[in-house]
Every structure is written in C-alpha cells, then in structure tokens.
Amino acid sequence: MKHAIKRIMKDMHLPSGRLCGVPMVVADDWSTEQVVAVTELLQDLLQVIHSRYQSELYAYWKTTRITEFEVDASTDDQGVPF
C-alpha cells in the first residue's frame, strides 16, 4: 500500500509541485454526495483564504511564477490575419 501511494503521488501533478507528503488519494467507493460535500468544503476554504489573503497571494505568485519579458516588435508578423 505504501508503494502504491508513493506511485500515485509521483504520477500526480499538483499545483504545489509536491511529490510527497500527505497522500492525496480518494477512495474509489465515495458516493456522489461525499464528493460534492468535499468539493464544496474546499471551495469554501478557497473563498475564505482568497478573501483574506488575495493581495498577498497575487504578489507571491507574481514574484515566483509569472515571467515578465519585453516583446520584440521587430519580429511581429505584420499582415497575419490571426
């Protein structure tokens, strides 16, 4: 079981980039109601976090995940219809 969890975590591409830690495994026998309840709980938690820390989150993401660069207009394909 331990090896299966490690394999699942390795194959997952989580937004955090984590490959180990708390196993993110959802049982195959969850009911639709259980899935909906967990999803709603996570959405509520995200809403609360974003409402409190939105500016801090965006500032952090900007410095760690967003690449800023200048566009070289001289290579712009003028006349391309799309």
N, CA, C and O atoms as a GROMACS GRO file, in nm:
protein
  328
    1MET      N    1   0.083  -0.120   0.000
    1MET     CA    2   0.000   0.000   0.000
    1MET      C    3   0.087   0.126   0.000
    1MET      O    4   0.057   0.222  -0.071
    2LYS      N    5   0.193   0.124   0.080
    2LYS     CA    6   0.281   0.240   0.090
    2LYS      C    7   0.343   0.272  -0.046
    2LYS      O    8   0.356   0.389  -0.083
    3HIS      N    9   0.382   0.168  -0.119
    3HIS     CA   10   0.442   0.188  -0.251
    3HIS      C   11   0.339   0.241  -0.350
    3HIS      O   12   0.371   0.321  -0.438
    4ALA      N   13   0.215   0.195  -0.337
    4ALA     CA   14   0.109   0.242  -0.426
    4ALA      C   15   0.082   0.390  -0.405
    4ALA      O   16   0.059   0.464  -0.502
    5ILE      N   17   0.084   0.436  -0.280
    5ILE     CA   18   0.062   0.577  -0.251
    5ILE      C   19   0.177   0.660  -0.307
    5ILE      O   20   0.154   0.766  -0.365
    6LYS      N   21   0.301   0.614  -0.290
    6LYS     CA   22   0.415   0.686  -0.346
    6LYS      C   23   0.403   0.697  -0.498
    6LYS      O   24   0.433   0.802  -0.555
    7ARG      N   25   0.359   0.588  -0.564
    7ARG     CA   26   0.345   0.590  -0.708
    7ARG      C   27   0.236   0.688  -0.750
    7ARG      O   28   0.254   0.763  -0.846
    8ILE      N   29   0.125   0.688  -0.679
    8ILE     CA   30   0.015   0.779  -0.711
    8ILE      C   31   0.060   0.923  -0.695
    8ILE      O   32   0.034   1.007  -0.782
    9MET      N   33   0.128   0.953  -0.585
    9MET     CA   34   0.176   1.089  -0.560
    9MET      C   35   0.277   1.130  -0.667
    9MET      O   36   0.279   1.245  -0.709
   10LYS      N   37   0.362   1.036  -0.711
   10LYS     CA   38   0.462   1.068  -0.812
   10LYS      C   39   0.395   1.099  -0.946
   10LYS      O   40   0.439   1.188  -1.019
   11ASP      N   41   0.288   1.027  -0.979
   11ASP     CA   42   0.219   1.046  -1.106
   11ASP      C   43   0.131   1.170  -1.108
   11ASP      O   44   0.097   1.219  -1.216
   12MET      N   45   0.092   1.221  -0.992
   12MET     CA   46   0.006   1.339  -0.986
   12MET      C   47   0.088   1.465  -1.012
   12MET      O   48   0.205   1.474  -0.974
   13HIS      N   49   0.026   1.561  -1.075
   13HIS     CA   50   0.089   1.691  -1.096
   13HIS      C   51   0.006   1.793  -1.020
   13HIS      O   52  -0.084   1.856  -1.076
   14LEU      N   53   0.038   1.810  -0.893
   14LEU     CA   54  -0.036   1.901  -0.807
   14LEU      C   55   0.012   2.044  -0.830
   14LEU      O   56   0.128   2.065  -0.863
   15PRO      N   57  -0.076   2.143  -0.813
   15PRO     CA   58  -0.037   2.283  -0.831
   15PRO      C   59   0.082   2.324  -0.744
   15PRO      O   60   0.161   2.410  -0.784
   16SER      N   61   0.095   2.264  -0.627
   16SER     CA   62   0.204   2.299  -0.537
   16SER      C   63   0.338   2.243  -0.584
   16SER      O   64   0.443   2.289  -0.541
   17GLY      N   65   0.333   2.144  -0.672
   17GLY     CA   66   0.455   2.079  -0.716
   17GLY      C   67   0.502   1.970  -0.622
   17GLY      O   68   0.605   1.907  -0.646
   18ARG      N   69   0.428   1.946  -0.515
   18ARG     CA   70   0.468   1.844  -0.418
   18ARG      C   71   0.457   1.705  -0.478
   18ARG      O   72   0.364   1.673  -0.551
   19LEU      N   73   0.556   1.623  -0.445
   19LEU     CA   74   0.556   1.484  -0.489
   19LEU      C   75   0.551   1.388  -0.371
   19LEU      O   76   0.544   1.266  -0.390
   20CYS      N   77   0.553   1.442  -0.250
   20CYS     CA   78   0.545   1.356  -0.133
   20CYS      C   79   0.476   1.434  -0.022
   20CYS      O   80   0.446   1.552  -0.036
   21GLY      N   81   0.450   1.365   0.088
   21GLY     CA   82   0.382   1.430   0.199
   21GLY      C   83   0.251   1.361   0.225
   21GLY      O   84   0.243   1.239   0.223
   22VAL      N   85   0.148   1.439   0.250
   22VAL     CA   86   0.016   1.383   0.277
   22VAL      C   87  -0.036   1.319   0.148
   22VAL      O   88  -0.046   1.386   0.045
   23PRO      N   89  -0.069   1.190   0.152
   23PRO     CA   90  -0.117   1.125   0.030
   23PRO      C   91  -0.252   1.182  -0.014
   23PRO      O   92  -0.344   1.193   0.066
   24MET      N   93  -0.260   1.218  -0.140
   24MET     CA   94  -0.383   1.272  -0.196
   24MET      C   95  -0.456   1.160  -0.269
   24MET      O   96  -0.457   1.156  -0.392
   25VAL      N   97  -0.517   1.071  -0.193
   25VAL     CA   98  -0.584   0.956  -0.251
   25VAL      C   99  -0.731   0.964  -0.214
   25VAL      O  100  -0.766   0.982  -0.097
   26VAL      N  101  -0.817   0.949  -0.313
   26VAL     CA  102  -0.960   0.947  -0.291
   26VAL      C  103  -1.007   0.804  -0.317
   26VAL      O  104  -0.978   0.745  -0.421
   27ALA      N  105  -1.079   0.749  -0.223
   27ALA     CA  106  -1.126   0.612  -0.236
   27ALA      C  107  -1.220   0.598  -0.355
   27ALA      O  108  -1.295   0.690  -0.388
   28ASP      N  109  -1.214   0.483  -0.419
   28ASP     CA  110  -1.299   0.457  -0.536
   28ASP      C  111  -1.446   0.442  -0.499
   28ASP      O  112  -1.532   0.449  -0.587
   29ASP      N  113  -1.476   0.420  -0.372
   29ASP     CA  114  -1.615   0.393  -0.333
   29ASP      C  115  -1.688   0.514  -0.274
   29ASP      O  116  -1.792   0.498  -0.211
   30TRP      N  117  -1.633   0.634  -0.293
   30TRP     CA  118  -1.704   0.753  -0.245
   30TRP      C  119  -1.835   0.770  -0.320
   30TRP      O  120  -1.842   0.746  -0.441
   31SER      N  121  -1.937   0.810  -0.248
   31SER     CA  122  -2.066   0.839  -0.313
   31SER      C  123  -2.059   0.978  -0.376
   31SER      O  124  -1.970   1.058  -0.345
   32THR      N  125  -2.152   1.005  -0.465
   32THR     CA  126  -2.160   1.137  -0.526
   32THR      C  127  -2.178   1.244  -0.419
   32THR      O  128  -2.121   1.353  -0.429
   33GLU      N  129  -2.258   1.214  -0.318
   33GLU     CA  130  -2.281   1.309  -0.210
   33GLU      C  131  -2.152   1.340  -0.134
   33GLU      O  132  -2.129   1.455  -0.096
   34GLN      N  133  -2.068   1.240  -0.112
   34GLN     CA  134  -1.941   1.262  -0.043
   34GLN      C  135  -1.849   1.350  -0.128
   34GLN      O  136  -1.784   1.441  -0.076
   35VAL      N  137  -1.844   1.323  -0.256
   35VAL     CA  138  -1.760   1.403  -0.346
   35VAL      C  139  -1.808   1.547  -0.348
   35VAL      O  140  -1.726   1.640  -0.341
   36VAL      N  141  -1.938   1.568  -0.356
   36VAL     CA  142  -1.994   1.704  -0.358
   36VAL      C  143  -1.963   1.775  -0.225
   36VAL      O  144  -1.925   1.892  -0.226
   37ALA      N  145  -1.979   1.706  -0.114
   37ALA     CA  146  -1.954   1.767   0.017
   37ALA      C  147  -1.808   1.812   0.030
   37ALA      O  148  -1.782   1.922   0.077
   38VAL      N  149  -1.715   1.728  -0.010
   38VAL     CA  150  -1.573   1.763  -0.001
   38VAL      C  151  -1.540   1.877  -0.096
   38VAL      O  152  -1.468   1.970  -0.059
   39THR      N  153  -1.593   1.872  -0.217
   39THR     CA  154  -1.569   1.978  -0.316
   39THR      C  155  -1.622   2.111  -0.265
   39THR      O  156  -1.552   2.212  -0.276
   40GLU      N  157  -1.741   2.114  -0.209
   40GLU     CA  158  -1.797   2.238  -0.155
   40GLU      C  159  -1.715   2.290  -0.038
   40GLU      O  160  -1.695   2.410  -0.025
   41LEU      N  161  -1.667   2.201   0.048
   41LEU     CA  162  -1.583   2.241   0.160
   41LEU      C  163  -1.454   2.306   0.109
   41LEU      O  164  -1.414   2.410   0.160
   42LEU      N  165  -1.390   2.246   0.008
   42LEU     CA  166  -1.267   2.302  -0.047
   42LEU      C  167  -1.292   2.436  -0.116
   42LEU      O  168  -1.210   2.527  -0.105
   43GLN      N  169  -1.404   2.449  -0.185
   43GLN     CA  170  -1.436   2.577  -0.249
   43GLN      C  171  -1.460   2.685  -0.144
   43GLN      O  172  -1.416   2.799  -0.162
   44ASP      N  173  -1.528   2.650  -0.036
   44ASP     CA  174  -1.550   2.746   0.072
   44ASP      C  175  -1.417   2.788   0.135
   44ASP      O  176  -1.395   2.906   0.162
   45LEU      N  177  -1.329   2.692   0.158
   45LEU     CA  178  -1.198   2.722   0.215
   45LEU      C  179  -1.118   2.814   0.123
   45LEU      O  180  -1.057   2.910   0.170
   46LEU      N  181  -1.118   2.786  -0.006
   46LEU     CA  182  -1.050   2.874  -0.101
   46LEU      C  183  -1.108   3.015  -0.099
   46LEU      O  184  -1.033   3.112  -0.104
   47GLN      N  185  -1.239   3.027  -0.092
   47GLN     CA  186  -1.304   3.158  -0.088
   47GLN      C  187  -1.260   3.236   0.035
   47GLN      O  188  -1.230   3.355   0.026
   48VAL      N  189  -1.258   3.170   0.150
   48VAL     CA  190  -1.218   3.237   0.274
   48VAL      C  191  -1.071   3.281   0.266
   48VAL      O  192  -1.038   3.393   0.304
   49ILE      N  193  -0.985   3.193   0.216
   49ILE     CA  194  -0.843   3.227   0.204
   49ILE      C  195  -0.824   3.342   0.107
   49ILE      O  196  -0.751   3.437   0.136
   50HIS      N  197  -0.889   3.335  -0.010
   50HIS     CA  198  -0.873   3.441  -0.109
   50HIS      C  199  -0.928   3.574  -0.060
   50HIS      O  200  -0.870   3.679  -0.088
   51SER      N  201  -1.039   3.571   0.012
   51SER     CA  202  -1.096   3.696   0.059
   51SER      C  203  -1.005   3.763   0.162
   51SER      O  204  -1.005   3.886   0.174
   52ARG      N  205  -0.927   3.685   0.234
   52ARG     CA  206  -0.838   3.742   0.336
   52ARG      C  207  -0.698   3.772   0.281
   52ARG      O  208  -0.639   3.874   0.318
   53TYR      N  209  -0.645   3.686   0.193
   53TYR     CA  210  -0.505   3.697   0.152
   53TYR      C  211  -0.485   3.721   0.003
   53TYR      O  212  -0.377   3.694  -0.049
   54GLN      N  213  -0.587   3.771  -0.066
   54GLN     CA  214  -0.579   3.785  -0.212
   54GLN      C  215  -0.458   3.865  -0.258
   54GLN      O  216  -0.384   3.819  -0.345
   55SER      N  217  -0.436   3.981  -0.202
   55SER     CA  218  -0.325   4.064  -0.249
   55SER      C  219  -0.190   4.000  -0.219
   55SER      O  220  -0.098   4.007  -0.301
   56GLU      N  221  -0.177   3.937  -0.102
   56GLU     CA  222  -0.053   3.868  -0.069
   56GLU      C  223  -0.028   3.749  -0.162
   56GLU      O  224   0.085   3.725  -0.205
   57LEU      N  225  -0.135   3.674  -0.192
   57LEU     CA  226  -0.122   3.561  -0.283
   57LEU      C  227  -0.076   3.606  -0.421
   57LEU      O  228   0.017   3.548  -0.477
   58TYR      N  229  -0.141   3.708  -0.476
   58TYR     CA  230  -0.105   3.754  -0.610
   58TYR      C  231   0.036   3.810  -0.614
   58TYR      O  232   0.108   3.790  -0.712
   59ALA      N  233   0.076   3.880  -0.509
   59ALA     CA  234   0.213   3.932  -0.504
   59ALA      C  235   0.314   3.818  -0.501
   59ALA      O  236   0.416   3.822  -0.569
   60TYR      N  237   0.285   3.716  -0.422
   60TYR     CA  238   0.374   3.600  -0.415
   60TYR      C  239   0.381   3.528  -0.549
   60TYR      O  240   0.489   3.498  -0.598
   61TRP      N  241   0.264   3.502  -0.609
   61TRP     CA  242   0.262   3.431  -0.738
   61TRP      C  243   0.333   3.512  -0.845
   61TRP      O  244   0.400   3.456  -0.931
   62LYS      N  245   0.318   3.642  -0.840
   62LYS     CA  246   0.383   3.726  -0.941
   62LYS      C  247   0.535   3.713  -0.932
   62LYS      O  248   0.603   3.705  -1.034
   63THR      N  249   0.587   3.712  -0.810
   63THR     CA  250   0.732   3.703  -0.795
   63THR      C  251   0.787   3.562  -0.817
   63THR      O  252   0.905   3.547  -0.848
   64THR      N  253   0.704   3.460  -0.802
   64THR     CA  254   0.755   3.324  -0.811
   64THR      C  255   0.711   3.248  -0.935
   64THR      O  256   0.775   3.149  -0.972
   65ARG      N  257   0.605   3.291  -1.001
   65ARG     CA  258   0.552   3.210  -1.110
   65ARG      C  259   0.531   3.284  -1.242
   65ARG      O  260   0.519   3.220  -1.346
   66ILE      N  261   0.526   3.413  -1.239
   66ILE     CA  262   0.497   3.488  -1.361
   66ILE      C  263   0.626   3.546  -1.416
   66ILE      O  264   0.700   3.615  -1.345
   67THR      N  265   0.653   3.516  -1.541
   67THR     CA  266   0.773   3.568  -1.607
   67THR      C  267   0.736   3.692  -1.685
   67THR      O  268   0.644   3.691  -1.766
   68GLU      N  269   0.809   3.799  -1.660
   68GLU     CA  270   0.786   3.922  -1.735
   68GLU      C  271   0.895   3.934  -1.839
   68GLU      O  272   1.012   3.910  -1.811
   69PHE      N  273   0.858   3.973  -1.959
   69PHE     CA  274   0.955   3.991  -2.065
   69PHE      C  275   0.904   4.097  -2.161
   69PHE      O  276   0.784   4.124  -2.166
   70GLU      N  277   0.996   4.155  -2.235
   70GLU     CA  278   0.958   4.254  -2.334
   70GLU      C  279   0.939   4.186  -2.468
   70GLU      O  280   1.015   4.096  -2.504
   71VAL      N  281   0.839   4.228  -2.540
   71VAL     CA  282   0.812   4.172  -2.671
   71VAL      C  283   0.890   4.252  -2.774
   71VAL      O  284   0.886   4.375  -2.775
   72ASP      N  285   0.961   4.182  -2.859
   72ASP     CA  286   1.037   4.245  -2.966
   72ASP      C  287   0.943   4.268  -3.084
   72ASP      O  288   0.911   4.174  -3.156
   73ALA      N  289   0.899   4.390  -3.103
   73ALA     CA  290   0.802   4.423  -3.208
   73ALA      C  291   0.861   4.409  -3.347
   73ALA      O  292   0.786   4.399  -3.444
   74SER      N  293   0.993   4.407  -3.360
   74SER     CA  294   1.053   4.398  -3.493
   74SER      C  295   1.030   4.262  -3.557
   74SER      O  296   1.040   4.250  -3.679
   75THR      N  297   1.000   4.160  -3.478
   75THR     CA  298   0.975   4.027  -3.534
   75THR      C  299   0.827   3.999  -3.548
   75THR      O  300   0.788   3.887  -3.584
   76ASP      N  301   0.743   4.097  -3.520
   76ASP     CA  302   0.600   4.080  -3.530
   76ASP      C  303   0.561   4.057  -3.675
   76ASP      O  304   0.602   4.133  -3.762
   77ASP      N  305   0.483   3.954  -3.700
   77ASP     CA  306   0.439   3.924  -3.837
   77ASP      C  307   0.324   4.016  -3.875
   77ASP      O  308   0.208   3.989  -3.842
   78GLN      N  309   0.355   4.123  -3.942
   78GLN     CA  310   0.251   4.217  -3.984
   78GLN      C  311   0.174   4.155  -4.100
   78GLN      O  312   0.234   4.091  -4.187
   79GLY      N  313   0.047   4.171  -4.100
   79GLY     CA  314  -0.035   4.120  -4.209
   79GLY      C  315  -0.087   3.979  -4.185
   79GLY      O  316  -0.164   3.928  -4.266
   80VAL      N  317  -0.048   3.915  -4.075
   80VAL     CA  318  -0.102   3.783  -4.044
   80VAL      C  319  -0.244   3.803  -3.994
   80VAL      O  320  -0.266   3.879  -3.900
   81PRO      N  321  -0.341   3.736  -4.056
   81PRO     CA  322  -0.481   3.762  -4.024
   81PRO      C  323  -0.529   3.709  -3.889
   81PRO      O  324  -0.645   3.732  -3.854
   82PHE      N  325  -0.448   3.641  -3.815
   82PHE     CA  326  -0.496   3.588  -3.689
   82PHE      C  327  -0.406   3.622  -3.575
   82PHE      O  328  -0.432   3.584  -3.461
   0.00000   0.00000   0.00000
